Amino acid sequence: MGGPIKKDRVFFFGGYQHTEADTGFVPTAQSLAHLPDALNLISGERTAENLFQAFRATNPKFTLTDPSQIDPLAVKLFNLRNPETGDFVIGAPAGRPFTGSRRVDATGNPLSLVRQVFPARFEQDQFNLKSDVQISSLNRLSASIFFADYPGFDPFQDPSSLASPFTLEREDQARTLSVTDIHTFGPTVTNEARFGFHLLDNSRLLDPKFDSLTNEAVGVPNPATQFDDSIATRRLGHYVFQGPRFSFWRPQRHLQPARSAVVQPVRHGFGVPGQA
């Protein structure tokens, strides 16, 4: 969209684009994980008794003799629910695409390698505006603005190991402003002054619905909370400060003024650029 605001003096051009996409054809929309075959035998609650019977039935090297020997922490982990899917965080391999690969872990438990697929989402709002002002017959001023928000949602941050999706939000933003003034002093001398500003913010944030899955909830306190008690440290399995929850959060800013003068004799020309 565009047109004159004042005939032969002021012009504008603008555009807007919105995009939404759900796709499984990106690396972060799927994962490969080995899941215990024993979980296929449990159709009800994952109690210590049911876990004991299932793993004993599938593992010939099983050494436990009583359900009470199963660590309560293991029972809690096997019963964790994924808020994205409503299923267990550690699901059973049955009903999932089987890759044809099986292996046995160090304690004799058979594992099936399955492929998990959960759609990744992408959105984009993009806006641009450009204006030209003919100040005089020898002086022209141009300005442009570009604005874009393009968040993405990646279910599998680590496509080679996650047993179920833990959605990572990519809050990406871009802002660009540029101004150019071209002044013609005569048929052989032109001065061009430019100013530009660019802001790029690439932040990463674990979907807040996963904040309830904490170390304390399963009985594994994180000593790092003595120094950093943010949700980034309290969430399950996270033992480093300011990890994936706020990775790459610092925005990048670029400010670029520039100026150049061009002298164009009849047959030859040379320029004198300057930039800060």
N, C-alpha and C positions, 0 to 999 in steps of 0.2 A: 504494500500500500504506500502511496506517495503522491506528491504533487506540489504545486506552488502555494506558498502562504501569501506572498506578495509577488506579483508578476515581475519576472526578470530580476528579482532581488533575493527572495528567501524561498528555499525549497526544503522539503523533508521527505524521508523515506523510512518506513518502519515495517517490521515483521514480527510475527509470533508463531512459535511451533510447540506443540505438546505431543509427547510420545509416551506410550505405555506398552510394555511388552512382558510377557511371561514365557520363559523358554527353558527347556531341559537340555538344549544343545550348547551348553557352555561347561567348562571344567568344574566350576563351583556349584553346579546343579546336580552333581552325582558323586558318589563315593564308593570305594571298595573297602569292605571290612570283613574280618573273620569273626563269625558269631558261633557260640557253642551249640552243637547239635542237641545237647541235653535240654535246652529250653523248648525244643519242639514237643517234648513229652509233658509239659506243664500247660494244662488248659485253664486252670483256675488261678487261685492266688499263689504267689511265689513265696510260700512260707519256707521256713528252714526245713521242715519235713519234706515238702514237695521238691525242693532243690536237692536235698540229700538223696531222695529216691531216683530223681532224674539223672543226676551225675553218676550215681553208682551203676545205673543201668547201661550207661553209654561208655563208661571208662573202666576197662578191665584192671587198671592199676589203682583204682580208687582205694584209699587207705583209711578213710574215716569210718568209724563204727557206729556213730550215733549222731542224729541231727543237731544235738546240742554243741557238737564240736565245730559247727559252721560259724564263722565269725559273724556277729551281728552287723558289722560294717558291710560285709559282702551281701547280706540279706537286704540292707537298705539300698545299696547300689543297684542290685538286680530289680528293685521295686521302684526306682526313680522313673517318673513319667516325664516325657518330653512335651512341654507346653505348645510346641509348634504342631505336633502330630497327634497328641493324645495317647500315643502308644508308649511302650517302655523305651527309655533311653538306650538300653541294651536289649534289642529285640531278638526274637527267635528267627532263625534263618528261613523257616517254612513260610511260603507265600511271597518271598522276595526273589528277584531274578538271580538264579544260581549260575556262577561262572564256569562250573565244572571242576573247580579246584578245591581240594580238601587237604587238611594237614592236621597233625596231632601236636598239641603243645607239650611243654616239658614235663607236665604231670600226667599226660595220657589222655587229656580231654580232646575228642575229635571236634574240629572246627570246619565250618563251610565258608568259603569266600563268596559273598553275595554283593550284588551291585544295588545301591540305593539311589533312587532318583526323586528329587523334589524340585519343583520349578523355581528358577531364579527370576527375580523381578527387576525391571528397570523402568525408570520414569525420567522424563526430561521436560522442563519448561525453559524455553529459550526465547529471548526477546532482544531485538536490535533496533536501533534508531540512528539515523544519519541526517544531518542538516547541513546545507550549503548556504552561505550568505555572501552575496556579491556586494561588498561594502562600497566599492567603486569600480570603475572600469579597469583599474590596475591593482585592485586588492580583493582577494577572495579568502573567506574564512570557512573552514569545514570542521565539523565535530561529529564523532560517532560514539555510541554507547552500546556495549554488548553485555547482556546479563543472562546467566544460565544456572539453573539448579538441576542436577542430574543424579539423584539418589539411586542407589542400587542395593539389592538385597540378595546376599550370597548364602544359601543354606549350608554349604559345606566349605568351611574355610580351609580345611585340610582334606582334599579329595582322596587321599590315600589311606586314611585311618579312621575317620569319624564313623561311629556306629549308627548315628542318627543325626538329622540336621540341627545345627546350632547357628541360627541366622545372624550374619554379620551385616550391619547397615553401613553403606558407604555414603556419607553425607558430602558429596562433592559439589563445589560451587565455583563459579568463575565470574569475574567482573573486569571489564576492560573499558577504559576511557581514552580517547585520542583526540587531539585538537591540532589542526594544521592551519597556518596562516601563510599565504603566498602573496608577496607584494612585488609587483613589476615596476621597476624604476625607469625602464626604457627598453628599447628593442634588444639591448645586449646585457642588461643587468637584472637579475631576479633574486630576491631573498625569500627563503622558506624557513619558517620556524615551526617546530613540532614539539608537542608535549604528549606523553603517554603514561598511563597508570594501569597496572595489571594486578589483580588479586586472585590467587588460586588457593582454595581451601579443600584439602583432601583428608577428611577425618574418618575414623573408623569407630563404630560403636556396636557392641553386642546388643541384639534386640532386648529391650528391657524386660520382656516376658520371661527371660531366662535368669533374671536377678534373684529369683526365689531359690534357685539351685545353688546353695552355698556349701562351703566346707563344713560349717557348723551344723547344717541340717542333716548331714550324714555322719557326723561325729569325727571329723578330721579337722581339728582347729589349725589354722594357719598362723604360725608365729610372726609372720610379717605384719599382721594387723596391729601389732604393738607400735609400729611406726607409721603405717598407712591403713586406716580403717575404711577406706572408700570401697564401694561395691566392686571396683576393679580388682581389689585384693581379696575380698570376701567370697567372690563367686567360686564355684566348684572347680577344683583342679588348677587354680591360678596361683602360682607361687613366685611371681616376679612383679615388681612395682610398675604401675602404669603400662600394663601389657596391652594385648589386642584391643581392649575396650577403648583406649584412647591413643592408639598407635597413629602416627603421622598426623597428629592433630594441629600442628603449627601451620598457620597459613603462610603462603609465600606472597610477598608484595614486591612489585618492581615499579620504580619511578624513573622515567626516561625523558628528560628534556633534550632537544637537539636543535641545531640551527645550521643552515648552509646557505652560502651565497654563490650564485652562478653568474659568471661573466661570459657572454657569448659574442665574440667578434664575428666578423662577416664569415670566415671560413673555419675558425677553430674556437674551442671553448675550454674553460677550466673552472673547477669548483673549489670552494674553501669550506669544508664541512667542520662543524664543531659539535661535540656531544658531551654531556655530563652524566 
